[in-house]
Amino acid sequence: MSLCDPRIESQSPEAALSSFGSGSEGLTREEAVRRRAEFGPNRVEAVTRIPLWRTFLREFSDFFALILWLAAGMAFVSEGANPGQGMAGLGFAIIGVILVNGCFSFWQAYRAEQALAALRQLLPQVAHVRRSGETLALNVEDLVPGDLVLLAEGDKVPADCRIVAAWGLRVNLATLTGESRPKARSAKADAAAGGNVLVARNLLLAGTLIVSGGCRAVVYATGMRTEFGRIAHLTQTVGAAESPLQREIRRVSHLVALLALGLGLVFFLIGDWIGLPFWANAMFAIGIIVANVPEGLLPTVTLALALATQRMARRNALVRHLPAVEALGSTTVILTDKTGTLTRNSMAVRELYVAGAHHLAAPRWPRGADLRLRSVARFCHALKFPGGQPSGDPMEIALWQFAGEIPEPGGRIGDMPFDAERRRMSVLMAEPGGGASLWCKGAPETVLPLCLSWLDGDAERPFDDAAWQAFRCAHEDMANRGLRVLALAWKPVAEVAGADESGLRLCGLIGLEDPPRPDVREAVTRCHEAGLRVIMVTGDHPRTAVALAREVDLIRTPAPVVLNGEEVRKMSPAALQLALDAPEILFARVTAEQKMVIVQALQRKGEIVAVTGDGVNDAPALKTADIGIAMGRSGTDVAREAADIVLLDDHFATIVNAVEEGRTVFENIRKFLTYILTSNIPEIVPYLAFVLFRIPLPLTVIQILAVDLGTDILPALALGAERPHPDIMRLPPRPRQERLLSWPLLARAYLFLGPLEAFGAMMVFFHVLGAGGWSPGQQLAVADPLYLRGTTACLLAIVLTQMANVFVCRHPLLPTWRFPLLSNPLLLLGLVVEALLLLALVYTPWGNLLFGTVPLAGSAWLYAMPFGLLLLVAEEMRKGIVRGRQGAPLPRS
């Protein structure tokens, strides 16, 4: 808490200084040192971070990794009890998978955090402070309550301050409130604020920007006690939400674990029942578990997400957390800020009302039609020109740019600065031929009553009731369309001394806006086509919000539901949820907590919510949402810390591109999940046949790993790198209850593709054994050359059918020939590498030694290849039948 009355805004400047024991000379150095020790540094404390080593270790302890640790442990135990069976190699291979996967995940997250750290430049590093009668440049961390700070145009406010003297002061509060229009601030007491620091006219809040004028202010809150710090703390205390992909991977892991462990136990009991030796039975159980656990799943998921992050980085989206890629693809609602997200966060002149008619500011309005109007716009300002470029209030910059190059009159000889009460400013300019003129701009409500006439081209008309009514209607019309309206006027001045603003001649009205980004409308249209609901949540005025929403096609109906923050605050959770049922709704004048409440209400409705924003006020909602998206250029440090994805170009359209990538990731994960799970069946069936029919074991555990961790990895990764389908953004978001591991996927992998591969593998195994003179019931030693040829042939058949399987897995229903091989170069590379690995397993000494294989004759290859063709033909027939029944050109996978 601060040293002063919490209603500091209601005090006079003198009382505010006195309550802090400060004055025009500032604090003494000794008192400043004492308060620094008491209140601590003026900084927003970062949330306690998990140590790097713990983050690293956590990558090796997720549930799926624990299953693999268990399998590795069982392999080592089996090797210790029954040496020479190759189980130690199996254990080390599984551990290698865990290490590679964990290290890769950690590296991706670490790289994203390092890239984000380069964006952290929000609060100023130096502040000018009066202490013991001297003006010092101090590090902002050394500010204490009671310090007297000097602020000027372009400065960021370093702490929460009470203004004690001001001149032409205007402040941009967008980082805290989301409102784009600068606000006037003065030193006068403001009892009407009622304790609301966001509206108090004599308070400056940390992190906001001085856009014009200057002031002296006394610091009343520092660090985490500031409004900035309060919102940052709210962000840090909100728990991170689990992404949809994380939930699905956890679910798949649990299902696979139960299936693998259950089958392992069941077949261990069966082996014991039929009299298998204990360690042979244990090896058999481990084989069942290993065959059912798709060891390549986690590395492939991680690599697929990493590839997606690289593609998104090329499209200017920095992914901080890998699962955020897919989470964005599952989004059903986007809550978007207005200022800086949909708009450019810069003012521009949009419309004029001159000579009794409306005109677009550019390009159709002839600029030479009214020199007086443009002269007021060009020279009535408080701008500075460092390096020849205007600096100051964005509204005044917009007017200056709109006016263009015009002859400059004589120099400025006086001014009446903008004041919060007057709501206008005027300048006195010397005329080239002698004399002077007064140029005025301000709110129409304050300028129009001062006018005696209005300019109709070169003619001057009396400002009578009809003119008053015409200009008032023009003002209301422009305001209702979300424009900020200014009245511009002038008059000749006979005597500079004592000149006032009465008797003005009205030049016209100018409407300004914070224009939408040029590609926002198209991006919003793509969202509509994709079935995404986009809701604007802003701190700006409702009329401004509605006008912009119509311009970018965010709302299309004549009467959308518009709720302000106060209405949201008074609503019960149930009432807010019901209000969100409206087909079109937007929120204005919303605070940070209220934005978070809206996110939570949507989540209770079963929506997957993405939130975009750039300000400190957006951070709690960014953290609460399923996916938080912050602006990288204009965004604040707190917003970027809370977000899952940071847009490096601040374009709303980039979000739509990221949604497309996210949807593609989910579909691609299903593709390679189908591919990986298919090989489980030909890996399990040999063990079932071994137990049930007492034949030689057709496939060893180490050969299973050769498939799961060797030949299958790159083709599976290639499926994870498939490009977005052209129509993927024309599909509605998938239902929240739709599973990654769905029953159609399992049926296709386990009941159709898998049995086809198992049939081919067993047929090739028996063909090689039969050709070598084996007969049913005959047992073969592990080192018997015939047995080694048989297991090698079984492995060969599985890999060859998997090479065919990768083609049919590119889409669950569309035919293979619709996807050219060269459209995914990684797929071609994967097939080449898979073939080379297979040759290495079969024909190199180290492959024979490690995996228990032997070279095969060409006849074995010729016998195995048709089974790959059989799988291709059978799957294409199945796809054709299903397409004919559904009649859908692009079904969801």
N, C-alpha and C positions, 0 to 999 in steps of 0.2 A: 504494500500500500504506500501511497505518497505521504509527504509530510503535511499536506494541506487539506483543507475542506474538500470532500469529494465533489462538492458543487463548485469547483474552482471557477467554472465559466460564469457563475453569477456574481463573482467578486469584481471589484474595480481593479485596474492594472496595479495601482499602488498597493491595494490590500493583498493581491496575489504575491507581489514581490516581498511584502512585509511578512507574510505567513511563512515564507521560506528563509527569512533572515537574510535576504538578498537586497540589492539596490542597484542604482545606476552603475556602480563600480563593480558589481558582481560579488561572488564569494571571495573570501580571503583564501590564499593558497593552503593555509593550515586547515581551515574548515573543509575545503574540498578534499584534502587527503583523508580527513577523519570520516567524511561521508562515503568516500570511495571504499574504505574498509568496512563500513556498516552496510552499504547497499550492494557492494560488489560491482563487477564490470557491467557496462552497458552493452550487453549482447544477448541475443536470443540463444539460449543454451540448446545445443543439438540433442536430440533424443539419444539416450545411451545406446551405443552401437555394440552389436555382438562382435567380440574379438575376431580378427581375421582367421585365426587358427580354428576357432569353433565353427565359423562359417564353412571352412574347408572340410572339417570332419563331418559336419551335418550332411554333406553331399553323399556320404557313404553309409548313412543310417536310415534312409527312407525304407518303407516297408518292402518294396521290391528288392532293394539291395540286401535286406535282412534274409529274404528267402535264398538269395544266392550265397550269402555267408553260411547259411545252414547247410546248403548242398555241398559247399566247399568243405565245411567241417566234417560232414558225413564221409566225404571222399577220403580225407586224411585219416579218419578213424579206421575206415575200411582198409586203407593201404597199410596202416600200422599193424592191423590184425592179420591181414592176408597179403603180404608183399608180392610184388611182381605182376599185379593185375592192371597196372597203369592208372590207378586211382589217384596217385599223387600228382601226376601230370594233369588229370582232370581238375583237381583242386586248385592248382596253380593257374590253370586256364580261366577258371571262374573268377578267381581273385583278380586276374588281369583285366577281365571285363569290368568288374566293379571299379577298379582304379581308373581305367581309361574314361569311363562314363562320369565318375565323380569329378575328376580333374577337368574334364571338358566343361561340365556344367559350372564349376567354380570359375573357370577362366572367362567364360562368357559373361557371367554376372559381374566379375571384377572389371572387365573391360568397359562394360556399360557404366559402372559407377565412376571409373576414371574419366570417361568422356563427359559425364554429367558434372564432375567436379570443376571442369574448365568453364562451366556456365555460371558459377557462383559469384555474382557481383551485384548484390542488391543494396545494402545499406552503405552510406558514405564512410570513408575511412578517416576523414579529417573534418573537424568542425571548428568554427571560429568562436571563441568563448571569451567573455570579459571576466577576468579574475584580478582582484586587487588593483583595479583601475587600468589594467593592461589588456589588450586584445591578443589572445594567444591562439595558435593553430594546434589543436590537440587531437589525439586519436579518439575516436568516438567512444571507445571502450572506457575512457577516463571521465566521461560525463557523469555528473551526479545530480540528484534533485536539488534545485536551487541555483544551478548554473544559468547564467545569462548568455544565450547564444545569439549570434548575428547570422541571419539567413538572407540570401538574395536569390534572384532569378536563376534557375538551373540547379539549385541545391536540393538534395534530398534531405528530408527532415530526419535528424539522427535519434530523436527520442520524443516522447509525448511532451508538448510544450504549451504554455499559456502565453498568448501574444500580449505584450505590454506596450508596443508601439509598432505601427504598420503604415506603409505608404504604397497604395495601388496593389495590394497583395491579393494574388489569386493562386489557388492550390488545386492540383489534380489528385483526386482521391481514388482513382481507378483501382489501384492495387489493393485497397481495403474494401471499397463499396461496389466496385464494378461500374460506377457511373463515369461516363467519358467527359462530361462537361466540367471544366474547372470551376471551382467555387471561390467566391470572394470571402476574404477573412479580414477582420479588424480587431482592434484592441478593446472595443466597448464590451461592457458586461452584457451577458446574454442569459437572463433568467428564464427565457422562454424555452431553452433547449431541454429543460426538464431532466438533466443528468445524462442525456444522450450525447456521448462524445462525438459521434459521427456527424451530427447536425449542428453542434455548437459552433458559432461563427468566430469564436476567439481562441479556438484550440487548433493546434497542429499535431498530427499523429505520425509516429515513426514510420518511415518507408514511403511516405507521400512525397510529392514533388512540387516545389515552388516554380510556377510557370511564368509569373510576372511579379514585379514589385519587390519589396523587401520588408524585413521586420526585425525587431528585437523580441525575444521570447524567453520566458523562464521555464526551465525543465521541471516537470512535476512527476514524471514517471520514467524509469529506465529499465532496460533489459526485459525480463519476463513479465514485469509489471505493466508494460505498455500494452496498448490494444493489439499491436502487431504480435507481441509475445504471447498474449492471451490466446489469440487464434492459432499461433504456432503450437502452443501447449495442447490445445484442443485437437489439433492434427496428430500430435505425437501420442495422445492417449487413445485414439481410435485404433482398434485392432485391425491388422491387415486381413482382408477378406481372401478366402481360398478361391482360386480361379476355377471355372468349370472344368478345364482340362486337368487340373490337379485333383479335383474330386473324381473325375472319371478314371485317371490313372490309378488313384488309390482304390477305386472300386474294382478295376480290372486286376490290380495286384492281389486284392483279397480273393477274388474269384479264382484266379489262376493258382494262388497259394493253396486254397482249400481243395481245388481239383487235383493239383499235383500231390499234395500231402495225403489226401484221401485215397487217390488211386495207388500211391506208393504203399500205404498201410494195407489196403485191401489185397494187393497182389503179394505183399510180404506174407500175409496170412495164408493166401492161396498156396504160395511156394512152400510155406511151412507144412501146410496140410498134405501136399503131394510128396513131401519128403526131401525137398532141396536142402543141401548143407547150409548152415546158418550164414556163413560169409558169402557164399554164392547167392543166397537169397537176399542178403543185404545189398550186394552189388546190383542185383535185379531191381530192388526197390529204389536205389539211387538212380538207376537208369530210367525207371518210370518217372521219377520226379524231374530229372534233368530233361527228359523228352517232353514233358508237359510245360516246363517253364521256358518261355521264349526268351532266352538269355540276351538276344539281340534287340529286344523291344526297347528297353530304356536308352541304350546308346543311339538307336535309330530315331526314337522320339526326340531326344536331345539334339541330335544332328539335324533333324528335319526342322526343328524350331530355330536352331542356330542359322541354318540356311535362309529361313524366312526372315530372320532379323537382319541378315546381310542384304536381302532384297529390299526390305523396308528401309534400311539405312540409305540405300541408293535412292529411295523415294522420300528421303528426308524425315524419317521417323526413327528415333533412337529408342530401342527397347531395353528397359532396365531389368525386367524379369522375364525370362523365357516363356513361361506359361501365359504371359499377357498377350502373346501373338495370337494364340488360338482363342483366348477369352474374348478378344475384340471381335473375332469372327462369329462368336455366338451371341453377340449383343443384340438385344431387341429394342432398346431405348437409348438414345443419346441425349443427355442433358447438356446443353451448350450455353456458355456465357455469350454475351453479345459483344462487349467492348474488347477489341483486340483479338477476338476469335472469329466472329462473323464479320466484324468491321475492321478497318485499317487502324483504328485508334488515332485518327488524325482528321481534323475538320476540313471541309471543302464547301465552297459556295455551290448550292444546287439550284436555287430559283430566285428570281427578282420580281418585285411588283413596282414598276415604274410607269409613269405617264398613264396611270389608270388601267394597266393591263399586266398579266402575268407573263414572264419570259423565263425560259431555261437559261441558266447562267452561261452555258457553253454547249454546243458551238453556235446555236442559232441566234442568240441575242447580239445585236450589233453593238460592240463595246463603245463605239464613238457616239452613241445616241445620247449619252448623258455624262459629260465630263465631270460635273459637280459630284455625282454619285461616286464615280470611281476615284475622284480626288479624296473624298472623305475616307473611302475604303483604303486607299493607299497610304495616307499620311496621318490619319487620326489613330495613333497607336502608342504603345509603350515598348516597342520592340528594340532590341539591340542587334547589331550587325557584325559579329566577330567573323573575320575572314570574308566579309562581304555577303554573308548569308544571314537571313533573319533568324532570330532566336527569341523565344518567349512564349506567350499564350498561343496555342495551336489555332484558336479562332482568329486572332489578329494576323497570324501568318497566312491563314486561308484568305482573309480579306485582302492582304497585301499582294498575294499571288494572283488573286482574281482580277484586281485592278489593272495589272500589267504595267508596262512602261508608259508613263505619261509625264508631261513637263512638270518639273518640280517647282513649286512656288518659292517665295522667299522663306527664310529660316523660321523656325519655331520661336515664338517670343513668349510663350506661356502655356500652361495647361491646367486643367482641372481633372485630377486623376480619378480613375474609376473608384467608386465607393459602394459598399454593400447597401447603403440606404438609398443613394441616388440612382444606382443601377445604370449609370452612363458615364462617359468620359468626354471631355472636350479639349481641343487644342486651339490656341491662337496662332495664326500664321500671318507673316508679313506678305503683302501682295507685291508682285514685281513692279507695278506702276505706282506704288504708294498706298498707304492705308493698310488695313488688316482685315482678316475674316476669322470667324469662329466656326470650327467644324466639330460636329457632335455625332456620336453614335451611342446606342444603348437600347435597353428594352423598350418596345413600343409603348408600353403603359406609362413610361416616364418621359419619353421624348415627344409623343404626339400632343400631349396637353400644352407643350411649350411652343407649338407651331402656329403661325398666323397664316401661312400660305403653303401651297405645294407646287412643285414644278411639273408642268405638263410639256415635256420637251423643252423648247426655249421660252415657252409662255409660263406665266406665274398665275395660279388660280387661288382664290380665297379658300382657306381651310374651314369651310362651313359644315353644317350638320351632314349634308350629303357626302362630302369628302370624308368626314370623320367616320361615317357608317361604311363607306367603301373600303377605307384602309383597315378598319376594325375587322370587317368580314374577311379581307385578304389575310390579315394576321391570323385569325382563327383557322382559316382554311389551311394555311401553311403549317401551323402548329399541330393541327389534327393529323397531318401527314408526317409528323415526327421531326419537322425541321425546327431548328433554333432560329428565331426571327429577331433581327435587329432593325431598328429604324435609323436612317442616316439623314442628317440635316445640316444646314449651314446658314450663315447670315453675315452680311458685311458689318464691320465694327468701326464706328467713327472714333471712339476713344478707347484705347486699350485699357487704361486704368479704370477699374470698376466695371469692366465688361461682364455681363452675365449671360445666361443661356435662354433668356426669354426672347420671344419674337422670331423664332427660327423659321426657315423655309425648308419644308420637307422634300428631300431628294427622292426617297423611295424606301422600300423594305427589301431586305436581303434575307433569304432563308439558307441556313447552313446545316450540314449534316456530317455525321461520322459515316462515310460511305462504306457500303459492304465491299468485301474483297471481290475482285472481278470473277473468281471462279466459284464463289459460294453458291450461287443459284443453281448451277449445273450439279454441284456436289449434293445439294439438298434434293434435287430431282432424282439423282442416283439412289439416294437414301430411300426416297418414296418407292422407287422401283424395286429396291431390295427388301421392302417390307419393314424398314426401320422407322421407328417413330422418333422424330426430332422435336424436343421441347426446349424452348428458350427460357433460361433462368438468369435474370439480370438484376443489377441494382439500379438500373436506369428507370426513367419515367415510363409509366404504362403506355402513353401515347407514342413515345419514341420507339418503344419495343414493338408495338403493334405495327407501326408504319414500316419498320425495317423487316419484320417478319413477313409482311405482305410483299415487300419488294423482292425478297429472296425466295418467295414461294413457300415459306415455312407454314403459313396459314393460307387457306383458300376460301373458307366459308365467310359469309358476311358478319357473323356474330360468334367469334371464338370466345372461349372462357378465359378471362384475364383475372388472375388473383395477385394481390399485392402481399408483401411480407407480413403486414399486420393481420390480414385475413388468415394467412397460413398459421400465424402464431395462435390465433384464437380457435382454430379448428381442432377437433379431436382427431386422433389417428384414423378412426374409421371414416370420419367425414372427408378427410383428405384423400384417403384411398378411393372413396366413391367419386370425388371430384375429378380424380385422374382418369375416370372412365370416359370423360368428355372426348369427342373425336379430335378436337383441336383445343389446346390449352397452352398458356404461357404465364410466366411468373415475373413480376416486376417489383422493384424496391425490396429485394430479398436480402437478408443478412446471411452470414456464414452458417450459423446454426440452422436457420430455416432451409437453406439449400441442402444441408445434410439430412434434415427431416424429410424433404421431398425424395431424396435418394432412397432412404429407408422405406418410405411408403411404397415406392415402386417395387422395391425388392420383396416386400411383403405380398405384393400382387403377383409374384412369380416372374417378374421381369429380370433380365440380365442387363445391368445398367452401366453405360459408359458415361463419364463426366468429363467435359472439357473445360479448361479455364486457364487463366494466366496470373490471377491476383492472389494475394494472401487470403482474401475472402473465399477463394475457391478451394483452398487446401483441405479443409475437413471433409468436404464432399468428395474430393479426389481420392482421399484415403478410404472413405467408406464404400465407394462404388466398387463394383466388380472389376472395373477397369478405369484407371484415372489417366487422363491425357492432358499434359501441360504444354504451354507454349515455350519454346526454347529461347527465342529472341527477346520477346517482350515479357515473358513470364518471370515471376519472382522465384527466389531461391526456395522459399517454403513450398510453393506450388510444385516445383520440379522435384523436390524431395518426396512429396506425397504421391507423385504420379508413377504409373507403371510404364508409360510411354511418353516421350518428349518429342514434340514436333519441332524439327530444326528450322523449318521455314515458316512456322506459325500459320500455315494454310489449313482451313477447315477441309479443303478438298483432299489433303493428305490423309485425313481420318478415313475417308471413304476408300482410298487406296489401301489403307491398312486393314480395313474391314474385309476387303476382297482377299488380301493375303491371309487373314485369319481364317476366313471360311475355307480357303484352299488348303490351309494346314490341316484342318479337321478332316476334310475329305481325303487328303493324302495320308494322314495317319490311319484312316480306315483302310486305305488301299494296301499299305504295307503291313497293317495288322492282319488283313486277310492273307497276304502272301506269307507272313511268318507263321501264322497259326496253321496254315495248310500243311506245312511240313511236319507238324506235330504228329499227325496221324500215321504217315509212313515211318515215323520214329517209334511210335508206341506199338503198332501192329507187330513188328518183329518180336517184341518182348512178350506180347500176348501169345503169339504162335509158339514161342520158345517154351512157355509154361504150359499152355493148354495141349499142345501136340507133341511135346518132347522132341522138337527138332533142334539142330544147332542154332545158336543165337545169331540171327541174320545181320545184326548191326550192333557194334560196340558203343559204349558210352562216349569214348573219345571221338568216334566217328560222328556221333550226334552233334558234339561240340564243333566238329569240323564244318558241319552244315550251318548250325545256328550262329556261330561266331566267325565263320570264315566265308564260305561261298555265298551265303544269303545276305551278308551285311550290305555290300555295295548296291546290289539290285534293289534291296529294300530302301536304302537311302535314295536311290534314283526315283523310286515311287514317291518318296517324301518331297522330292524336288519338282514334281510335275507342275507345269504352269497353270494359272487359273483358267478354268473353262470359260469361254466367252459369255455364257449365260448364267454364270454363278451369282451375279449380282441382280438377276431377275427372279431369283427364288426367294421366298419368304424366309425369315430366320427359322432355324430348326427349333422345334418345341423344347422347352427347358427339360422335360422329362425324357427326351430322346437320348439314348445311351451311345457312347462310343463303341462299346462292345455289345452290339444289338443281336437279337436272336436271328434275324436274316443273315447277318455277317457270320455268326457261329455256324449256322446251318450250311451256308455256302462253303465255308472252310472245312468244317468237320464232317459234314454228311455228303458232300459232293466232290469238291476238288481234292480233299485229303484222301478219301477212299480210292479215287482214281490213281493218285500217286502211289498209295500203298499197294494197290493191285499190281502196278508196273514194277515196283521194287521187289515184291515177293516173287513175281513171275521170272524176273531176271535172276534173282538169287537161286531159285530152283533150277532154272535153265543151266546155269554154270555148274551147280552141284551135279545135276543129272549128266551133263556132258563129261564130268570127271568120274563117273561111275558110282556116285552116291545113291543109296537106296533108303527109303523111309525106315526110321527106327535106328539107323546107324549113327553112332556118336562120333564126332570128329574132335581131335585135340585142338587146343587153341593155336598151336604153332603149325598145324597141318597145312601144307600149301593149298590144298583144295578148299579148306575152310577160309583161308585168307583170300583166295580168289572169289569165293562166294560173298563174303562181307564187302569186299571191294566193289563187286558188281552191284550189290544192293545200294551202296553209297552212290555209285555212278548213276543208277537209275533215278534216285531221289534228286540229285543235282540237275540231271537233264530235264526231268519233268518240272523242276522249279524254274529252269530257264524258260520253259514254255509258259509256266504259270505267271511270270512277271508281265507278260503281254496281256493276258486276260484280266489281270488285276488292275489295269490302268483305268477301268471303269466297270462298275458292276452290271451295267445293262447295255451300254453302247458297244458296237462291234469293234474289234481290235483294229481294223483297217481305217477307222476314223481317227486314229492317233498315229501320225507318221513317226517313225523311229527317230528321225533327226530333230523332231520338235523337243526332244529331251536328250541332249548329248550325253548326260550323265548315265542314262539308261544303256546307251550303246557301250560306254566305257565299263559299266557294271557287268554287262554280259561278257565282254572281252576278259575282264579280270576274273570273273567267275569261271570261265573256260580255262584260263591259265592256272588258276588255283586247283581246279579239278585235275588237270594234267600233272601239276606238281605233286598232288596227293598220290596219284597213281604211278607216276613214272620217275620220281626222284628218290634217291636213297633216303634222304632225311624225311620225306613224306611217308615212305614205307615204314621207317623206324618209329616215327612219332605216332602215326595213326593206324598202324597195323594193316597196311595195304600191300598189295603186290601188283606188278604190271599185268594188264589184261590184253588179251588178243583182240584184234579188230572185230571178230564175230560178236563179242559181248556188246560192243558199241552199236553194231548194226541191229542187234536184238533189242537194245534198250531204247533207241531213238523213236521207234513208232509209238511208244507209250506217251511221249511228249506230244506227238501229233494227235493222238487219241484225246488227250486232255484238251488241246486247243479246239478240236472239232466238237467235242461234247459240250464244252462251256459255251461256245458260240451258238449251238443249238438251244441250250438252256436260255441264253439271253434273248434269242429270237422269240421263243415261246412266251417269255415273261413280257417282252415289249408288245407282243401281239395282244396279250390279255389286258395290259394296262393302258396301251395306246398313248403313252406319255413319251415325248421326244427326249426329255432330259430328266429322268427320275433322280432323286437324291440317293447317294450311296449310303 
